[in-house]
């Protein structure tokens, strides 16, 4: 009996102690470090989160200089509500307790200096971040992710609605609580666990998922670049009433068979449903997994994220709907961006990365992540074929709004119907220049009608392409 | 019986006790001083007043032992004083400005020590208690029913109905009931153990008792289940039943009783977890403590235990130091979770030391049981020291998430008057039993005073309690129970 007690105490206090200390609910660590000089989070040399001189009782106060713009990335550092986002993922570095900072700690110990944390520099481009954020109208729910396909670096990652993390890092517990309760009421803001739209919102991808179908078709060997696909106005399934229609707005009705280029340009549904029917669920699911559905996103993102899903055990109608990104297919905006980036990067998906460098208080670089391939999504041949067709979507198809004069832009639109009548998730995902991709842009606007969706996605992507390429 | 020689005369060892007592007081007052340093007004009159009160009370107790029970075990009192003193310091440290828990605990400590002294002074010999076997049963029942009686009950506090109102104070009669129950079990089993032991049929390697001898077992089971249902007190329920199982095992050394008992309590516990939501919640918040839904649930969530684990984890090997941690983050940091507070501030080492003290106390109690020559005393000492040990196990096991957390107090440490009082009475009884165990055996001219009186009492007892079985079983037990004691 007493032996059991000794064992249990040893377990809690020594063996399992680190795990318990790292638990997100454990406020002791934050109370311990709350008033220390925590390292800054920097974007292009300027702090977006820093510790400034505080009051007598608490020497340093955490502040966020552009709170709403970066809330989804920094997270918050709260005494009562814990730590989220990069503040949590990079806590060891920011607080200065990381093993890499061991020598600095020894120095502090002997010199009696205040403990000081390392600073974390992000890959974010502040101008693009600001532009992207402003492109989502206030009151509109949406996310934009901008990445470099060749490195996996994230240049901008924004979503609305956003919130002010300063309000949840306040010294005044009552004020903090009031703000917290106010913020969690806003639909689309998730503070517990704290993930923002780009990494956390699981949305029906709609027609952007057709990139997966196309890659699966070419990979199977049953289709080639010249294949003609059946393109009936609607598809029926044995035993049920449901009919899967083609997109009514475009020019799909003009042809009863279509090649890949036409089907993608006009975003016809039935050709891709027929591909899925022919290849089977396994082939589509497998290709989706190769693009990252159901997979981890590597360890350089440093943010909590939701894992995108492709449903299994589908009936014929379910498979057809899933093939066009409806039904229970779900993807985060970041996942769609990774898919597009893989196509742009010759089929190789790079690990998404937010960290440019971690610097000790004396500005010595202690960590500098290098680009790391995450997985091979498809072959270079298939990637370049899909790129060609995606280019024609912008040059000749319904993605024309994203065209940038003098630059070849590859893109794909998507309109995922929501349950509510007439409202959709409107997507654009693409990259430019098509022959030497420098940037990929993924835009999603939630709960918009078709016209608004068209105005808010492709034309906004164009503005971001221009901004990045003109730098 | 035993021959007494001058060179093997038992030694009182009161001076050893005095030395240990000084050590215990140094620990207690030292802890209080460490806390006082962190305070705004360090070493104020409060500190000196409290420290000297504790010291004086401990020394008075020591003097009483010198006068009344000079062969008592010299280790028991210092251990208990050290534990109580540490508890006082920690409770004092956890008091927010304006809180009075520390002073209240000090008052109760003094009351409890006074009562324990009174027990030693007035009772003179523990065998007297045997006369009250069935009165004790009645008293236990009364004490357990009291919190349910309208007018006296303090109502439901924190989900349990175990308190009664005594003027401005509340009191948990269940704490005292564990003593009266132990007296009853000891008295009953010492009279009837032969019957229980010998009758019954053998199935396989185990001998099962006759059904009609199962009476007390069923009674004990009903009592613990009743406590669980009506008072919603899982901890006491386990304690009462565990107490009975151990005492019957010690009395008969029949493993079958333990098997029957454990299966009964498991069955009862399983049923209870199905029927009563508060039991099910306890088990759920034990198994799934780290799931979000359970963590945030109120009442019946795991927030308390998880916060306690966080506290202990932050203490690590050496602890944060007294007054340096944040045990206040844990709910009930000064009562149910005081072990977590100690774990945080004193670390693994400090907590091991505390558990060691309990272990020592437990072994000293058992040593008294082994040494004493009457069956009643043996069983009583076993039962009482086991009750303390089991209570520690249930509490510390609960806090460390070894078993589900139940609302029992940590003996001597936790804030709570009834628990202190009951445990000090137990200490008084154990000291008295150890006095007879270690004292000289027969009435030599060198040992005038109490022993003849005690002998007289002992011969009287069968007339009072032995009537039912018609057997005089006050004689020394055969070796069997002693073996059982060794196996525990």
Interface residues (C-beta under 8 A of the other chain):
Chain A: X1 X2 X4 X5 X6 X7 X8 X9 X10 X11 X12 X13 X14 X16 X17 X18 X19 X20 X21 X23 X25 X26 X27 X28 X29 X31
Chain B: X290 X295 X306 X309 X310 X311 X312 X313 X314 X315 X316 X317 X326 X329 X343 X347 X348 X351 X352 X355 X358 X359 X362 X389 X390 X392 X393 X396 X397 X400 X401 X402
